[in-house]
Amino acid sequence: MDTTDYYDLPMLVGEQYMLTAVLRETRDTILYRGMQRDLRREVMVEALRKSAMDVSRKVRFFLDSAKAQAKFQGEHLTRVLEVLQINDTWMVVRENPSGDPLDMLQSDGRYIPAVDICRLMILLCKLCLRLDAERVSSVRFHMEDIFYHAHDFCITNPARVGTRAATASRLYLTEAAREVETLLDTASLLASSLAIMLRRIASRKDDSPLTPALYLAEFSRLYTLMISRN
């Protein structure tokens, strides 16, 4: 197996994971969609490139981040299933979330009802509060890390190794508000009220540790109003 690039698909690794498609690439990793043959379930498999395997710092970061994700579990978060060392490279096997990533919905010109967008922001505020409380470092907000299916969401586990920055939650929620507004169905119930909130959050610059809690309270009030009017 060529550990620099894996484009000869489908490919069987670890005797049971059949890699079927490349989902995303970075300088150091390649993310695949795959199938776990014994359980017949879809998975995502992230592999280190050969160039990254030659840098011990990058290997440690990859493995320690997988451990951080395995420890940081919760509802709506994908789980780490297994870490494998195969043919001189490391791979992390994760749950494959149901639904479509938000960036795909965005590129397809599809929209999400305001009540579901509000629910997503509640989930993200709670996620940031927990990350802050447990002092867990995390990745920045990316649309491709959030999956939407049957009015619910699944979030690619954001935990990683390192020290959590004081600005992490504010930046995450600011970027989330800015990006998810592009998916808002403006004809849905109370969409205009939600849009105002999202734009205000997207323009905020404060770094108060109470920011996620304040946003959570606001979104929860609006969500309650949305449900009561349905």
C-alpha positions in Angstrom: 0.0 0.0 0.0 1.3 3.5 -0.9 1.1 5.4 2.3 1.5 8.8 0.6 -1.9 8.8 -1.3 -4.7 6.3 -1.3 -6.5 6.7 -4.5 -6.7 3.0 -5.6 -10.2 2.5 -4.3 -12.0 0.4 -3.1 -9.3 -0.8 -0.7 -9.5 -3.2 2.2 -7.5 -2.2 5.4 -7.3 -3.8 8.8 -8.9 -6.9 7.3 -12.4 -5.5 7.8 -12.6 -1.8 6.7 -13.3 -1.4 3.0 -12.5 2.2 2.0 -14.8 3.4 -0.8 -14.4 7.1 -1.4 -12.2 10.1 -0.4 -14.3 12.6 1.6 -11.7 15.3 2.5 -8.0 15.9 2.3 -5.6 18.1 4.4 -1.9 18.5 4.2 -1.4 15.7 6.7 -4.5 13.5 6.4 -7.0 11.9 4.1 -10.5 11.2 5.2 -12.4 8.3 3.7 -15.8 6.8 3.7 -15.7 3.1 4.3 -17.6 0.0 5.4 -16.9 -2.2 8.4 -17.5 -5.5 6.9 -18.3 -7.7 9.9 -20.9 -5.3 11.2 -22.0 -4.0 7.8 -21.9 -0.4 9.0 -20.6 2.7 7.3 -17.6 4.4 8.9 -15.2 7.3 8.3 -11.5 6.4 8.3 -8.9 9.2 8.7 -5.3 8.2 7.7 -2.0 10.0 8.1 0.0 10.7 5.0 3.5 9.3 4.7 4.9 12.9 4.9 3.2 13.3 8.3 4.3 9.9 9.5 7.9 11.1 9.2 7.3 13.9 11.7 7.0 12.6 15.2 5.2 15.8 16.4 2.4 15.3 13.8 2.0 11.6 14.7 1.7 12.5 18.4 -0.9 15.2 17.6 -2.9 12.8 15.5 -3.0 10.0 18.1 -3.5 12.3 21.1 -6.4 14.0 19.4 -8.0 10.6 18.7 -7.6 9.9 22.4 -9.1 13.2 23.3 -12.1 12.5 21.0 -12.6 9.0 22.5 -12.7 10.6 25.9 -15.0 13.5 25.0 -18.2 11.6 24.1 -21.7 12.8 24.1 -25.1 12.9 22.4 -24.9 14.3 18.9 -21.2 13.7 18.7 -19.5 11.0 16.5 -17.5 8.4 18.4 -14.0 7.1 17.8 -14.3 3.4 17.2 -10.8 2.2 16.7 -7.2 3.3 16.1 -5.2 1.1 13.7 -1.5 1.0 12.7 -1.5 -0.5 9.2 1.4 -0.6 6.7 3.5 2.1 8.4 0.7 4.5 8.9 -2.0 5.3 11.5 -5.7 5.3 10.9 -8.6 6.5 13.1 -12.0 4.8 12.5 -15.0 6.9 13.4 -18.7 6.7 13.3 -20.2 7.8 10.0 -22.9 10.4 10.8 -26.3 10.2 9.2 -27.5 12.8 6.8 -25.8 15.5 4.7 -23.0 17.9 5.8 -24.1 21.5 5.9 -21.6 22.6 3.3 -23.2 20.2 0.8 -26.7 21.6 1.6 -25.2 25.1 1.1 -23.7 24.2 -2.3 -26.9 22.6 -3.4 -28.9 25.7 -2.5 -31.0 23.9 0.2 -32.4 25.5 3.3 -33.3 24.5 6.8 -36.3 25.6 8.9 -35.6 28.3 11.5 -36.7 25.9 14.3 -34.0 23.4 13.3 -31.3 26.1 12.9 -32.3 27.4 16.4 -32.0 23.8 17.8 -28.5 23.5 16.2 -27.3 26.7 17.8 -28.6 25.4 21.2 -26.6 22.2 20.7 -23.4 24.2 19.7 -23.8 26.5 22.7 -24.0 23.5 25.0 -21.1 21.9 23.3 -18.9 25.0 23.9 -20.0 25.3 27.5 -18.9 21.7 28.1 -15.6 22.2 26.2 -14.9 25.3 28.4 -15.8 23.5 31.6 -13.6 20.5 30.8 -10.9 22.7 29.3 -10.8 20.6 26.1 -9.2 22.1 23.1 -11.3 21.9 19.9 -11.2 22.6 16.2 -12.8 25.7 14.6 -16.3 25.6 13.3 -16.6 24.0 9.8 -19.8 23.4 7.9 -18.6 20.0 6.7 -18.4 18.8 10.4 -22.2 19.2 11.0 -24.6 16.7 9.5 -28.4 17.2 9.1 -30.9 14.4 8.9 -34.6 14.2 9.8 -34.7 17.5 11.6 -31.7 16.5 13.8 -28.0 17.0 13.8 -24.8 15.0 14.2 -21.5 16.8 14.9 -18.1 15.5 14.1 -16.3 15.2 17.4 -14.4 18.6 17.7 -12.0 17.6 20.6 -8.2 17.7 20.0 -5.1 17.7 22.0 -3.7 21.0 23.3 -4.6 23.9 25.6 -8.0 25.5 25.1 -7.8 29.1 24.0 -9.8 31.7 26.0 -11.4 32.9 22.7 -12.2 29.4 21.4 -16.0 29.4 22.2 -16.6 32.9 21.0 -14.8 32.3 17.7 -16.6 29.0 17.2 -20.1 30.5 17.8 -19.3 33.6 15.8 -18.3 31.5 12.8 -21.3 29.1 13.3 -23.8 32.0 13.4 -22.3 33.6 10.3 -22.3 30.3 8.3 -25.6 28.7 9.3 -27.5 31.9 8.5 -26.9 31.1 4.8 -29.0 27.9 5.3 -31.9 29.6 7.0 -35.3 29.2 5.4 -36.4 32.8 5.5 -40.0 31.8 5.0 -40.2 29.6 8.0 -41.7 30.6 11.4 -39.8 33.3 13.3 -37.0 33.2 10.8 -36.5 37.0 10.9 -36.1 37.0 14.7 -33.5 34.2 14.4 -31.7 36.0 11.6 -31.3 39.1 13.7 -29.8 37.0 16.6 -27.4 35.2 14.2 -26.2 38.5 12.7 -25.7 40.1 16.1 -23.7 37.1 17.3 -21.6 37.0 14.1 -20.6 40.6 14.7 -19.7 40.3 18.4 -16.1 40.7 19.4 -16.2 40.1 23.2 -14.4 37.2 24.9 -16.5 36.8 28.0 -16.6 33.3 29.4 -20.3 33.8 29.9 -20.9 34.3 26.2 -22.1 30.7 25.4 -24.4 30.7 28.4 -26.0 34.0 27.4 -26.4 32.8 23.8 -27.9 29.5 25.0 -30.5 31.4 27.1 -31.5 33.5 24.1 -31.7 30.6 21.6 -33.7 28.5 24.2 -36.2 31.3 24.7 -36.7 31.7 20.9 -36.9 27.9 20.4 -39.6 27.7 23.1 -41.6 30.4 21.3 -41.2 28.5 18.0 -42.4 25.3 19.4 -45.4 27.0 21.1 -46.5 28.5 17.8 -46.2 25.3 15.8 
